[in-house]
């Protein structure tokens, strides 16, 4: 019943932009903090950005100044706007949901982002 479905990934040239979306269903979206993680082959999954239920955002140092995370509670969707993309941004990007009062956390299936010329 609970689904986090990422979309918007693809192939982009260095310096380009991409907007990822994560549509949530089966949860009370407004009481979940949402996050974006990424995992490159052979590397551990890392946190990229988070946005709380009150729209407060945090970013990994690698994402600051280039990425913007936002949420639209009316659409149960969280976004990750990525600009000035670098080859090292290449990874599978995962959506994550954490209830602010505690409870089960959820992951999306991931969407591939490839930055290459």
C-alpha positions, -999 to 999 in steps of 0.1 A, spaced: 0 0 0 28 24 8 47 36 -22 74 61 -29 79 64 -66 108 84 -80 109 98 -114 129 123 -135 162 106 -137 181 102 -168 213 111 -187 225 146 -186 257 164 -196 280 179 -170 268 213 -160 232 204 -169 201 202 -147 176 176 -137 145 176 -115 136 145 -96 102 138 -82 90 114 -55 53 108 -53 41 92 -21 10 72 -15 -4 53 14 11 76 41 0 108 57 26 127 38 24 159 59 37 142 90 68 127 73 102 142 69 114 134 34 148 128 22 169 121 -9 197 96 -8 220 84 -35 242 54 -41 269 50 -67 282 16 -76 307 3 -51 298 31 -26 276 34 4 243 51 3 246 87 13 222 114 24 218 142 -2 191 164 12 161 164 36 130 185 40 110 183 72 73 185 76 77 222 83 97 227 51 131 231 68 158 218 45 193 204 50 219 194 24 250 174 22 281 195 16 283 181 -19 248 193 -27 249 228 -12 245 256 -37 236 232 -65 206 212 -53 173 223 -39 148 201 -21 112 210 -17 79 194 -10 43 199 -21 20 185 5 -10 190 -16 5 167 -42 22 143 -17 54 149 -36 90 158 -28 113 172 -54 151 175 -59 161 202 -83 197 195 -94 218 220 -113 255 223 -122 256 185 -123 289 168 -121 300 133 -131 304 125 -94 266 131 -90 261 99 -110 241 75 -88 208 59 -81 187 84 -62 163 72 -36 134 88 -19 130 83 18 102 90 43 105 92 80 75 98 103 82 128 126 66 110 156 85 78 150 75 46 132 83 27 101 104 44 74 100 38 37 122 39 6 115 43 -30 128 21 -57 153 46 -70 159 65 -102 191 65 -121 209 98 -127 239 97 -150 261 127 -156 283 122 -186 294 138 -218 
